[in-house]
Amino acid sequence: MASRRSGLPVAIIGAGLAGLAAGLRLRELGVEFEIFESSDAPGGRVRSDQVGEYICDRGFQLVNLGYPDLTRFYQPTDFHRASKAIDVVINSKVYRLGDPRENFSNLISSLNPATGAPLEKIRFLNFLRGLKSRPNSLNEMDEDQSFEEAMIALGIGTLYSRVVRPFAQGVFLDRCDQVSEEMAYKLIDFFINGSPGLPIGGVSTLSKSLAKDLPINFKSQVDEIGEGFLRIGKRKRKAARIILATDSLAAKILLSDAQVERSLDSKTFDSMTMSTSTTWYHALDDAGFDATLRIDGLGTGPVTNSIAISKLAPEYAPPGKTLISSTVIGSVSENTSESSVRRHLASIWGVETEEWELIAKYVIKKSLPHHPPGKAMKSFLSLGNQLLLVGDHVAFPSQQGALGSGVSAAEEIARTI
Ligand SMILES: Cc1cc2nc3c(=O)[nH]c(=O)nc-3n(C[C@H](O)[C@H](O)[C@H](O)COP(=O)(O)OP(=O)(O)OC[C@H]3O[C@@H](n4cnc5c(N)ncnc54)[C@H](O)[C@@H]3O)c2cc1C
């Protein structure tokens, strides 16, 4: 888009969900702004590619229509709703666990002790029921412990190790003993009480829909921010207010340059790190799989979860083919060989996988911000008078964290500009 020489009331850096939500809310509030995005399209971590005849999201992720700051801007008429059941594979047997209110047959294998003793399941169900009424301790995290410590204290040994931990690691893209209990409860609550699924055509349908008609300068990497200005290559733009809506690692670089890190407490600044994950896409001739997410209850290989994604969203694969999306987390992911992934997938799906065609592999070095125990969940951070820091790393690692953060910063600017 054509850039103007004059100063901007507001510059937003980053067209991920946080930056897009900030822009959408500023537009509603009548505040002028421009977005500067280093890549060639909107969405940040919420993007998809057409790979031959397949649609591959850049990392397996579901969009949750239960997120309040998503539905304020996005109400699709058509959407692939995902089941909340999960299939747990233990010694080649598949146990389906899920909400019996959704599908009564879930209850039958839910009671099987291979996935945890009945008493453990009752304890866990009671815990889930109590999530809604937990006090909102967004800013008081002194007593926060790791999700793993909290689950051990709940007394759900087998259920935790075979179901909750393998499933939750795929949500946090991090080890459960490294993740804040309070943050984990928030994500689990959204999943249980939300409406997860996929937009028609891939997750980038969401990003494109949010970005439609917003003033975004693509291929505009911001290299420096300072008092009342930002620099894109050799070009300097004046801006009365700046919303820094990049991922945490990019923000850390820009903040160092702007010498404003002293405005952040050391715990927040130090925890601006991110996890790595890898998503593999394989195709096979149409298989009788369904769209339920699979996890390995015994953790016998590198794969954290796997789903026949084209069974949830048929347009992801051409007719006669099934597309499997499988995620591996942790720093080993880059070194994990395809053969070990294939071997593990063979045991997860109970079929030979040698003939599966590798369609794509995404190593996502900046997957989710780490959220250790004690890290607060803020809406946004004010760094001086002009700079507001937003994103999932400021709030909590999810689309809602990013969107809500952008909305709150926009409202703060409209109040004070
Ligand atoms: C594999 C994976 C699975 C996930 N699964 C889920 C899920 O199931 N449910 C869920 O709720 N969330 C999920 N998430 C998390 C969710 O996608 C993110 O929390 C959210 O998209 C973060 O948005 P953001 O705007 O804060 O950051 P980003 O999406 O990282 O956006 C930042 C933007 O800033 C741009 N940028 C960076 N540096 C600069 C610069 N110097 N100048 C200009 N632009 C710059 C980037 O290009 C990017 O577009 C998942 C994420 C991943 C990676």
The ligand as a Gaussian input file, in Angstrom:
#p B3LYP/6-31G(d) Opt

LIG

0 1
 C        1.899000     -25.412000      15.819000
 C        1.005000     -24.464000      16.543000
 C       -0.205000     -24.917000      17.044000
 C       -1.048000     -24.052000      17.720000
 N       -2.269000     -24.502000      18.151000
 C       -3.139000     -23.637000      18.680000
 C       -4.474000     -24.053000      18.987000
 O       -4.875000     -25.186000      18.694000
 N       -5.293000     -23.148000      19.590000
 C       -4.895000     -21.886000      19.878000
 O       -5.680000     -21.116000      20.423000
 N       -3.645000     -21.456000      19.580000
 C       -2.778000     -22.299000      18.983000
 N       -1.533000     -21.870000      18.642000
 C       -1.109000     -20.539000      19.080000
 C       -1.570000     -19.383000      18.225000
 O       -1.379000     -19.658000      16.856000
 C       -0.760000     -18.171000      18.645000
 O       -0.893000     -18.007000      20.044000
 C       -1.191000     -16.871000      17.988000
 O       -1.398000     -17.039000      16.628000
 C       -0.120000     -15.808000      18.246000
 O       -0.467000     -14.604000      17.610000
 P        0.422000     -13.296000      17.772000
 O       -0.216000     -12.249000      16.956000
 O        0.648000     -13.026000      19.221000
 O        1.868000     -13.665000      17.205000
 P        2.317000     -14.120000      15.724000
 O        1.299000     -14.998000      15.107000
 O        3.684000     -14.684000      15.894000
 O        2.366000     -12.778000      14.890000
 C        3.460000     -11.911000      14.916000
 C        3.604000     -11.252000      13.551000
 O        4.639000     -10.299000      13.643000
 C        5.409000     -10.350000      12.437000
 N        6.738000      -9.795000      12.733000
 C        7.717000     -10.347000      13.508000
 N        8.764000      -9.514000      13.565000
 C        8.461000      -8.416000      12.837000
 C        9.148000      -7.207000      12.534000
 N       10.355000      -6.941000      13.021000
 N        8.522000      -6.284000      11.738000
 C        7.282000      -6.521000      11.229000
 N        6.578000      -7.660000      11.496000
 C        7.165000      -8.594000      12.295000
 C        5.416000     -11.838000      12.087000
 O        5.730000     -12.044000      10.726000
 C        3.982000     -12.221000      12.445000
 O        3.117000     -12.068000      11.336000
 C       -0.667000     -22.707000      17.945000
 C        0.552000     -22.240000      17.431000
 C        1.369000     -23.100000      16.735000
 C        2.652000     -22.589000      16.165000

